[in-house]
Amino acid sequence: MLNNAQRLYQLVDQLMDFRKTEQGLKKLELAEGDIVHLMQDIFTSFLELSVQKNIKYTFKANRPEFICYFDRDAIEKICNNLLSNAFKYTRPGDRVELGFEHQNDQMLLTVSDTGLGIASADHERVFERFYQVNYSDENWGSGWGWLLQKAWQNYIVVQ
C-alpha cells in the first residue's frame, strides 16, 4: 500500500511539473554534479525490476565520470519515464540498456530496448497530449509521460 501511495504521489508531482512547464513557470534548475554517477544511481533503481521481469539490463558509459551542470530532477524524471516504458513493453529474456556518452561537447543519454518499439509513424506523435501507441491489450499508461518531456523535446530524439 505504501508503494502505491508513493507512486500516486510521484504521478501527481509529474502532472504538476507538466502544468508548470506547459505554462512556462518551470525552468531548468542547473547545478554542478557528476552526471555519470546520477545515471548509475538511476540504473541501480531499476535492477530489481529487471530481475523480476527476467530482462537483461545493462549500463554503458564512455567515461567513468563527467562533471557538468544539469537539472537532476529533470534527468531523473525523463530517464525514469523512458526506463519504465522500456520495461513495460519489453518481454522476459529481452534487453534494456541505459547509456551515457560524451563526445564533441555534447552529452547523449540513451534508453534502448528490444521491446515492441514505436513505429516510425508514431515518433512525432508521442509528444501529443495523452497520445498512446496502440498495442491493443498492452496500453497500460495514461500517455502523458511523454508530455512531461515536451519542454525538452529539442534535446530528445525518438528512434
C-alpha positions as CSV (number, residue, x, y, z in Angstrom):
1,M,0.0,0.0,0.0
2,L,2.9,2.4,0.8
3,N,4.4,1.7,-2.7
4,N,1.1,2.6,-4.3
5,A,0.8,5.8,-2.3
6,Q,4.4,6.8,-3.3
7,R,3.7,6.0,-6.9
8,L,0.5,8.1,-6.8
9,Y,2.4,11.0,-5.2
10,Q,5.1,10.8,-8.0
11,L,2.4,10.8,-10.7
12,V,0.7,13.9,-9.1
13,D,4.1,15.6,-8.8
14,Q,4.8,14.8,-12.5
15,L,1.5,16.2,-13.5
16,M,2.1,19.4,-11.6
17,D,5.5,19.7,-13.2
18,F,4.0,19.2,-16.6
19,R,1.4,22.0,-16.0
20,K,4.2,24.4,-14.7
21,T,6.3,23.5,-17.8
22,E,3.4,24.0,-20.2
23,Q,2.7,27.4,-18.7
24,G,6.3,28.5,-18.8
25,L,6.6,28.6,-15.0
26,K,9.1,25.7,-14.6
27,K,12.6,26.4,-15.6
28,L,15.6,24.0,-15.6
29,E,17.4,24.2,-12.3
30,L,21.1,23.6,-13.2
31,A,23.6,22.5,-10.6
32,E,27.1,21.1,-10.9
33,G,27.5,17.4,-10.4
34,D,28.6,14.1,-11.8
35,I,26.0,13.1,-14.4
36,V,27.5,9.6,-14.9
37,H,27.1,8.9,-11.1
38,L,23.4,10.0,-11.4
39,M,22.9,7.7,-14.4
40,Q,24.4,4.8,-12.3
41,D,22.0,5.6,-9.5
42,I,19.1,5.6,-11.9
43,F,20.3,2.3,-13.4
44,T,20.5,0.8,-9.9
45,S,17.0,1.8,-9.1
46,F,15.7,-0.5,-11.9
47,L,17.9,-3.5,-11.1
48,E,15.2,-5.3,-9.0
49,L,12.6,-4.8,-11.7
50,S,15.0,-6.3,-14.3
51,V,15.4,-9.4,-12.2
52,Q,11.7,-9.7,-11.5
53,K,10.9,-9.5,-15.3
54,N,13.9,-11.6,-16.3
55,I,15.2,-8.8,-18.6
56,K,18.9,-8.3,-19.3
57,Y,19.6,-4.8,-18.1
58,T,22.9,-3.0,-18.7
59,F,24.5,0.4,-18.2
60,K,27.2,1.7,-20.6
61,A,29.2,4.9,-20.3
62,N,32.1,6.0,-22.4
63,R,33.7,7.6,-19.3
64,P,33.7,6.9,-15.6
65,E,32.6,10.4,-14.6
66,F,31.6,13.7,-16.1
67,I,31.2,16.8,-14.0
68,C,28.8,19.3,-15.6
69,Y,25.8,21.4,-14.9
70,F,22.4,19.7,-15.3
71,D,18.9,19.6,-13.8
72,R,19.0,16.5,-11.6
73,D,15.2,16.3,-11.2
74,A,14.6,16.7,-15.0
75,I,17.1,14.0,-15.9
76,E,15.7,11.6,-13.3
77,K,12.1,12.1,-14.4
78,I,13.0,11.7,-18.1
79,C,15.1,8.6,-17.5
80,N,12.6,7.1,-15.1
81,N,9.8,7.6,-17.6
82,L,11.8,6.1,-20.5
83,L,13.0,3.2,-18.5
84,S,9.5,2.5,-17.1
85,N,8.2,2.4,-20.7
86,A,11.1,0.2,-21.8
87,F,10.5,-2.3,-19.0
88,K,6.7,-2.2,-19.6
89,Y,7.0,-3.1,-23.3
90,T,10.0,-5.5,-23.1
91,R,9.3,-9.2,-22.8
92,P,11.2,-11.6,-20.5
93,G,14.6,-12.6,-22.0
94,D,14.9,-9.4,-24.0
95,R,17.1,-6.5,-23.0
96,V,17.1,-2.9,-21.8
97,E,20.1,-0.6,-21.8
98,L,20.8,2.8,-20.2
99,G,23.6,4.7,-21.7
100,F,25.7,7.8,-21.4
101,E,28.1,9.2,-24.0
102,H,30.1,12.4,-24.1
103,Q,31.5,13.4,-27.5
104,N,32.2,16.7,-29.2
105,D,30.9,18.8,-26.3
106,Q,27.6,17.0,-26.3
107,M,26.0,14.5,-23.9
108,L,23.9,11.7,-25.2
109,L,21.7,9.9,-22.7
110,T,20.1,6.8,-24.2
111,V,17.5,4.2,-23.2
112,S,17.2,1.4,-25.7
113,D,15.4,-1.9,-25.6
114,T,14.4,-4.9,-27.7
115,G,10.7,-4.5,-26.8
116,L,7.8,-3.7,-29.0
117,G,9.2,-0.4,-30.1
118,I,7.5,2.7,-31.5
119,A,6.6,2.7,-35.2
120,S,8.2,5.4,-37.3
121,A,4.8,7.0,-38.0
122,D,4.3,7.5,-34.2
123,H,7.7,9.1,-33.4
124,E,6.5,12.7,-33.6
125,R,3.1,11.9,-32.1
126,V,4.5,10.7,-28.7
127,F,4.6,14.3,-27.7
128,E,0.9,14.9,-28.3
129,R,-1.3,15.3,-25.2
130,F,-2.4,11.8,-24.0
131,Y,-1.3,10.1,-27.2
132,Q,-0.7,6.3,-26.9
133,V,0.8,3.9,-29.3
134,N,-1.8,1.3,-30.0
135,Y,-0.6,-2.1,-28.6
136,S,-4.1,-3.5,-28.2
137,D,-4.3,-5.0,-24.8
138,E,-0.9,-3.6,-23.7
139,N,-1.9,0.0,-23.3
140,W,-1.2,0.3,-19.6
141,G,-0.4,4.0,-19.2
142,S,-2.1,7.3,-19.5
143,G,0.0,8.6,-22.4
144,W,1.1,11.8,-20.6
145,G,4.5,10.7,-19.5
146,W,6.0,11.9,-22.8
147,L,4.2,15.3,-22.4
148,L,6.3,16.0,-19.3
149,Q,9.3,15.7,-21.5
150,K,7.9,18.0,-24.2
151,A,9.7,21.1,-22.8
152,W,12.9,19.2,-23.5
153,Q,11.9,17.7,-26.9
154,N,14.6,19.7,-28.7
155,Y,17.1,17.6,-26.8
156,I,15.2,14.2,-27.0
157,V,15.4,12.1,-30.1
158,V,12.9,9.2,-30.5
159,Q,14.3,6.3,-32.5
